[in-house]
Amino acid sequence: MKQIPHNWTPERVAELTRLFNEGVSFSDIAAQFALTRNAVLGKCNRLGLSRESLPQRRARAAKTGHLIR
């Protein structure tokens, strides 16, 4: 299977961020970009995008003993 290179141009990153912030699912974003769901999840992680708010992350971290910066 030949893999098609997908470059994350500034325009694609802006569109990804917009869709993410609108609450579009990772699967739907992936379909729009012709990528896998994991590729979208990975990019969101690298961009620091999280669907979990900071208070929610802190509460989870307190339960697990992890440090949230």
Secondary structure, DSSP 8 states (H G I E B T S, - for coil): ---------HHHHHHHHHHHHTT--HHHHHHHHT--HHHHHHHHHHHT--SS-HHHHHHHHHHHT----
